[in-house]
Amino acid sequence: MNNPLHAPFKIDKKQVKEAFNRSAKDYDKVAILQREVGHRMAERLDFIRQQPTAILDLGCGTGDGLRRLGKRFPKAQIIALDMAFNMLQEARKPYSWLQRWRKKSMWLCADAEHIPIATQSQDLVFSNLTLQWCQNLAASFRDTHRCLKPGGLFMFSSFGPDTLKELRLAWKQADDYNHVNAFIDMHDIGDTLIRTGFADPVMDVEHITLTYADVMSLMRELKILGAHNVTAGRAKGLTGRGQLKTMIETYEKMRKNGKLPCTYEVVYGHAWKAKNKLKKIKQSSGFAKVSVDSIKRKST
């Protein structure tokens, strides 16, 4: 099983790419949550004893994480990868021709499930709120693992199943179509890390609630973010006025303190590419002998 989502919730990658290309110019106007999660991820690097010289920003968007990584690791060469060309164009804007000529930052238009980067070339892969758009999460993890040097770190964030739960519940009262993307559970992400060869995965989750004056403000923001419904089970035509009215009326019942809540479940994780594979275990009198050097890791 590559991705634990049922067929109607499979991601339409063509729609994802088109949505982010359309939203690139206005994305930063509303990407408050994305910047905050990126900030919290960057803070976690304080606890990692690593000074990477080669970094991949996987799903760089308009470049917020790219700029954070550049300030934190000024000597590192950073590759910014995104499947949406217009996002890369926005990410490039703050950089002068001289910076681009020196190749301290490089831009690559590609899919996170098929990373065209040399094997064992990166010390750190950093991915902020990108993995939820992968149709095959295991493929992305396997390619990320391949790109990392032994001892390299993969740090990421993604959305969990409770994301947009209020909107999902409201639409459920209106019709039987998918109107909200589905997201993978933290435990399934952790299992996929282990299956694809990563070591010492650490996962945690937090819930962040944003508030809106009305439902349509939320819907418009999701569209600008490129984060509207891109599942196979979405309605192919326009939503009727009756369904929209029912959805809004249901959502209005959730209003608290004059505002409509919108929940995001944010999953954080990091894992390592093991420095050395365990040498063949020698059996002696029923005991297994393993070299201490083969399992030693720098404390974090």
C-alpha positions as CSV (number, residue, x, y, z in Angstrom):
1,M,0.0,0.0,0.0
2,N,1.7,3.2,-1.2
3,N,-0.8,5.7,0.2
4,P,-3.5,4.9,2.7
5,L,-6.3,6.9,1.0
6,H,-9.3,5.4,-0.7
7,A,-9.7,5.8,-4.5
8,P,-12.2,8.8,-4.3
9,F,-9.6,10.7,-2.3
10,K,-6.6,10.1,-4.6
11,I,-4.8,13.3,-5.5
12,D,-5.1,14.6,-9.0
13,K,-1.6,15.8,-9.5
14,K,-2.4,17.7,-12.7
15,Q,-5.0,19.7,-10.8
16,V,-2.5,20.3,-7.9
17,K,0.1,21.7,-10.3
18,E,-2.3,23.9,-12.1
19,A,-3.8,25.2,-8.8
20,F,-0.4,26.3,-7.4
21,N,0.7,27.8,-10.7
22,R,-2.4,30.0,-10.6
23,S,-2.0,30.9,-7.0
24,A,1.7,31.8,-7.0
25,K,1.4,35.6,-7.3
26,D,-1.1,36.0,-4.5
27,Y,0.0,33.1,-2.3
28,D,2.1,35.1,0.2
29,K,-0.9,37.4,1.0
30,V,-2.7,34.6,2.7
31,A,-0.1,32.0,3.6
32,I,0.0,32.9,7.3
33,L,-0.3,29.3,8.6
34,Q,2.3,28.0,6.1
35,R,4.9,30.6,7.3
36,E,4.2,29.9,10.9
37,V,4.6,26.2,10.5
38,G,7.8,26.8,8.5
39,H,9.1,29.0,11.4
40,R,8.3,26.3,13.9
41,M,10.1,23.7,11.8
42,A,13.2,25.9,11.5
43,E,13.2,26.3,15.3
44,R,13.5,22.5,15.6
45,L,16.8,22.7,13.7
46,D,18.3,24.3,16.9
47,F,18.2,20.8,18.5
48,I,19.9,19.1,15.6
49,R,23.7,19.0,15.7
50,Q,24.3,19.3,12.0
51,Q,25.9,21.9,9.8
52,P,24.7,20.9,6.3
53,T,26.6,22.0,3.2
54,A,24.0,20.6,0.7
55,I,20.3,21.2,1.4
56,L,17.1,20.3,-0.6
57,D,14.0,22.4,0.1
58,L,11.4,19.9,-1.1
59,G,8.3,21.8,-2.2
60,C,9.8,25.3,-1.7
61,G,6.7,27.2,-2.7
62,T,7.4,31.0,-2.9
63,G,10.6,30.6,-1.0
64,D,9.9,31.4,2.7
65,G,11.7,28.2,3.9
66,L,14.5,28.7,1.3
67,R,15.3,32.1,2.8
68,R,15.2,30.8,6.4
69,L,17.6,28.0,5.5
70,G,19.9,30.4,3.7
71,K,20.2,32.6,6.8
72,R,20.7,29.7,9.1
73,F,23.2,27.9,6.9
74,P,24.9,30.6,4.8
75,K,27.7,28.3,3.5
76,A,25.3,25.7,2.2
77,Q,24.2,25.2,-1.4
78,I,20.5,25.0,-1.4
79,I,18.3,23.4,-4.1
80,A,14.8,24.7,-4.2
81,L,12.4,22.2,-5.8
82,D,8.7,22.7,-6.6
83,M,6.4,21.1,-9.2
84,A,4.8,24.5,-10.0
85,F,7.0,26.6,-12.2
86,N,5.3,29.9,-11.2
87,M,6.1,29.2,-7.5
88,L,9.8,28.8,-8.4
89,Q,9.6,32.1,-10.3
90,E,8.3,33.8,-7.1
91,A,11.0,32.1,-5.0
92,R,13.8,33.4,-7.3
93,K,12.7,37.1,-7.2
94,P,14.7,38.1,-4.0
95,Y,17.9,36.7,-5.3
96,S,20.3,38.8,-7.4
97,W,21.9,37.5,-10.6
98,L,25.2,37.3,-8.7
99,Q,23.7,35.1,-6.1
100,R,22.2,32.9,-8.8
101,W,25.5,32.9,-10.7
102,R,27.4,31.7,-7.6
103,K,24.9,28.8,-7.4
104,K,24.4,29.2,-3.6
105,S,20.7,28.6,-4.5
106,M,19.4,26.5,-7.4
107,W,15.9,26.1,-8.7
108,L,14.4,22.9,-9.9
109,C,10.9,22.3,-11.3
110,A,10.1,18.7,-10.5
111,D,7.8,16.4,-8.5
112,A,8.5,15.4,-4.9
113,E,7.7,11.8,-5.9
114,H,10.4,11.8,-8.6
115,I,13.4,13.8,-7.4
116,P,16.0,14.4,-10.2
117,I,19.0,14.8,-7.8
118,A,22.1,12.7,-7.5
119,T,22.2,9.8,-5.1
120,Q,23.7,10.6,-1.6
121,S,24.2,14.2,-2.4
122,Q,22.2,16.0,0.3
123,D,22.9,16.5,4.0
124,L,19.4,17.8,4.8
125,V,16.0,17.5,3.1
126,F,13.6,20.1,4.4
127,S,9.9,19.9,3.4
128,N,7.2,22.3,4.8
129,L,3.6,21.3,4.1
130,T,4.2,19.6,0.8
131,L,3.9,15.9,1.4
132,Q,0.1,16.0,1.6
133,W,0.0,16.6,-2.1
134,C,1.9,13.4,-2.9
135,Q,-0.1,10.7,-4.6
136,N,2.5,8.1,-3.6
137,L,4.0,9.0,-0.3
138,A,6.3,5.9,-0.2
139,A,7.8,6.9,-3.6
140,S,8.6,10.3,-2.3
141,F,10.2,8.9,0.9
142,R,12.2,6.4,-1.1
143,D,13.6,9.0,-3.4
144,T,14.3,11.4,-0.5
145,H,16.2,8.6,1.3
146,R,18.2,7.9,-1.9
147,C,19.2,11.6,-2.2
148,L,20.4,11.9,1.4
149,K,24.0,11.2,2.4
150,P,24.5,8.5,5.1
151,G,23.8,10.3,8.4
152,G,21.6,12.9,6.5
153,L,18.4,14.3,8.0
154,F,14.9,14.5,6.6
155,M,12.7,17.1,8.3
156,F,9.1,17.7,7.3
157,S,5.6,18.9,8.1
158,S,2.3,17.8,6.7
159,F,-1.4,18.0,7.3
160,G,-3.2,15.3,9.3
161,P,-6.8,14.0,9.1
162,D,-8.4,16.6,11.3
163,T,-7.4,19.4,8.9
164,L,-10.5,21.4,7.7
165,K,-12.7,19.0,9.7
166,E,-15.4,21.7,10.2
167,L,-15.6,22.3,6.4
168,R,-15.7,18.6,5.7
169,L,-18.6,18.1,8.2
170,A,-20.5,21.0,6.8
171,W,-20.2,19.7,3.2
172,K,-21.3,16.3,4.3
173,Q,-24.7,17.6,5.2
174,A,-25.0,19.1,1.6
175,D,-24.2,16.2,-0.7
176,D,-22.2,13.0,-1.2
177,Y,-19.2,14.4,-3.1
178,N,-15.7,15.0,-1.8
179,H,-15.3,18.7,-1.2
180,V,-12.2,18.5,1.1
181,N,-8.9,16.8,0.5
182,A,-8.1,13.8,2.8
183,F,-4.9,13.7,4.7
184,I,-2.7,10.9,6.0
185,D,-2.5,10.0,9.7
186,M,0.7,10.6,11.7
187,H,1.1,6.9,12.4
188,D,0.8,5.9,8.8
189,I,3.5,8.5,7.9
190,G,5.8,7.1,10.5
191,D,5.2,3.5,9.3
192,T,6.0,4.6,5.7
193,L,9.3,6.2,6.9
194,I,10.4,2.9,8.4
195,R,9.3,0.9,5.4
196,T,11.3,3.1,3.1
197,G,14.6,2.8,5.1
198,F,14.7,5.7,7.4
199,A,16.0,5.3,11.0
200,D,15.0,6.9,14.3
201,P,11.8,8.6,13.1
202,V,10.3,11.1,15.6
203,M,6.7,12.3,15.0
204,D,4.4,14.7,16.8
205,V,1.3,16.7,16.1
206,E,-0.4,19.9,17.0
207,H,-3.8,21.5,16.2
208,I,-3.9,25.1,15.1
209,T,-7.3,26.9,14.7
210,L,-7.7,29.9,12.5
211,T,-10.9,32.0,12.5
212,Y,-12.9,33.6,9.8
213,A,-15.8,36.1,9.6
214,D,-17.7,33.9,7.2
215,V,-17.5,30.7,5.2
216,M,-16.8,32.3,1.8
217,S,-13.7,34.1,3.2
218,L,-12.3,30.7,4.1
219,M,-13.2,29.3,0.7
220,R,-11.6,32.2,-1.1
221,E,-8.4,31.8,1.0
222,L,-8.2,28.1,0.2
223,K,-8.5,28.9,-3.5
224,I,-5.7,31.5,-3.4
225,L,-3.5,29.0,-1.5
226,G,-4.1,26.4,-4.2
227,A,-5.4,24.2,-1.5
228,H,-9.0,23.6,-2.7
229,N,-10.4,20.2,-3.4
230,V,-8.2,18.2,-5.9
231,T,-9.4,14.7,-5.2
232,A,-10.7,12.2,-7.8
233,G,-14.1,12.1,-6.1
234,R,-14.9,15.8,-6.3
235,A,-18.0,17.0,-8.2
236,K,-17.2,17.6,-11.8
237,G,-19.7,20.4,-12.3
238,L,-20.6,23.6,-10.4
239,T,-22.1,23.1,-6.9
240,G,-25.8,24.0,-6.8
241,R,-27.1,26.9,-4.8
242,G,-29.0,24.5,-2.5
243,Q,-26.0,22.5,-1.6
244,L,-23.9,25.6,-0.9
245,K,-26.7,27.1,1.2
246,T,-26.9,23.9,3.3
247,M,-23.2,23.8,3.8
248,I,-23.0,27.4,4.9
249,E,-26.0,27.0,7.3
250,T,-24.3,23.9,8.8
251,Y,-21.0,25.7,9.3
252,E,-22.7,28.7,10.9
253,K,-23.8,26.5,13.7
254,M,-20.1,26.1,14.7
255,R,-19.6,29.8,15.2
256,K,-17.9,30.7,18.4
257,N,-17.3,34.1,19.9
258,G,-18.5,35.7,16.7
259,K,-16.0,33.8,14.4
260,L,-16.0,30.5,12.4
261,P,-13.3,28.1,13.4
262,C,-11.1,26.2,11.0
263,T,-8.9,23.5,12.4
264,Y,-5.5,22.4,10.9
265,E,-3.8,19.3,12.2
266,V,-0.1,19.8,11.6
267,V,2.1,16.7,11.7
268,Y,5.9,17.3,12.3
269,G,8.5,14.6,11.7
270,H,12.1,14.0,11.2
271,A,14.2,10.9,10.5
272,W,17.8,9.9,9.6
273,K,19.4,8.0,6.9
274,A,21.6,5.5,8.8
275,K,25.3,6.1,8.6
276,N,26.1,2.4,8.3
277,K,24.1,-0.7,7.7
278,L,24.4,-3.2,10.5
279,K,27.1,-5.7,9.8
280,K,26.2,-9.3,9.6
281,I,25.4,-10.4,13.1
282,K,27.6,-13.2,14.4
283,Q,25.9,-15.8,16.5
284,S,27.7,-17.1,19.6
285,S,26.1,-19.3,22.3
286,G,22.7,-17.9,21.6
287,F,23.8,-14.2,21.8
288,A,24.0,-11.7,19.0
289,K,27.1,-9.6,18.7
290,V,27.0,-6.2,17.1
291,S,29.8,-3.6,16.9
292,V,29.1,-0.5,19.0
293,D,30.5,1.6,16.2
294,S,27.8,0.3,13.9
295,I,25.0,1.7,16.0
296,K,26.5,4.8,17.6
297,R,24.9,8.1,16.7
298,K,25.7,11.6,17.7
299,S,23.3,12.7,20.5
300,T,20.8,15.4,19.6
